[in-house]
Amino acid sequence: MSKITIAAVALAALATTALTTSAAAADFAYRQPYTVNQPLNAYSWAGPYLGANLGYAWGSVDNAPNKPDGVFGGAQAGYNWQNGQFVFGLEGDIQASAADDTFASWKFSNPWFGTVRGRLGYAFNNVLIYGTGGLAFGELSLDTFGRSESHASAGWTLGAGAEFGIYQNWTAKVEYLYVDLASSNFTITGAPNSYHFGLVRAGVNYHF
């Protein structure tokens, strides 16, 4: 089974589990002044939030045989608006990553990356299913024969996720993203190299 297929199965499993526990978790709903056209007894996704995440990334480097992969972790912050069952917002995150791969004496690594994305979703009370996309940025590093070179670049990202209320102002989520960072001309390789990768991560958020 491919890693992308595993990611899709994980998202589907989380969404199914969250839907079956929706009624029980409804007791933890919180109300905030940020929601528009929302019933008073409905779960609110609106307002600012802050959280942390942990995940796994895998990908490849253009014009090189390396396929960096590894764990990563970081923090995210965002703001949601809600109109009825529709939820839309902005989210930014920054990650420290251990993704790397060595082929012969050439080691490519991605020490950090981040994203700034829009989110659009549909809420089933305390369960939110959403799509997301926007700007991605990060660093690609090369080490070989005692020489090193690094380039930071920007690109794009697109993905989907599921988030659900678990206790009062706390939510949990799982998310898949595809990230494509723009090419940079590496002097050592004499070619444009870029890193594009998929990732799956789980996280928690506190909604203020």
C-alpha positions, 0 to 999 in steps of 0.5 A: 500500500502506498504512503498516499493511500495510507494517508487517505485511509487515515483521514477517512478513518478519523472522519468516520470515528469523529462522526460516530462520537459527534453526539457525545462530544456535543456536550463540550461545545463552546460558544463565542461571539465570532460566529455568524448565523449560528444556532445558539446550541450548535458547536462553534468553530469560530475564533482564534486558535493555537496548537502543535503537531507531529507528522511524517514527510516523504518526497523526492529531489528534482535532478537527483536520485535522493528521496528525503523522508523523516519525522517533523514537528511544529506549531500552528496558529489560525483564525476561523469564521463560521456561517451556519455549517460553513467554516473558512479561515487562515492558518500558518505553521512552522516545522522543524524536520528530520527529513533527509536521504543520502545517495552515494556521498550526496545528502539532501535534507529539509531542515525546516518548512512552513505554510500559510494556507486558507481553509474551507470546510463543512461542520457536522456539529463538532466535526469539521471536514476541510480542504486547504491550500496556499503558500509553502516555504522551506529550506533544501540543504546538500552535503557532499565531500565536506562541502555544503550548500543550502537554499530557501525557497517558496512554493505551494501546498494543497491538501485536506483534513479532519478536525473534531472537538474533544473537550471544551475548547480543545480540538484534535486533527489529522491532515494530509498536504502535498508541498512543492518548493520552487527550484534553486540553482545549486552550485555543487550539483550544477543543476536546479534542485527542488524538494516536493513531498507529501506529509501526514500529521496529527495535532491538537488546537486550543480555541480561545 
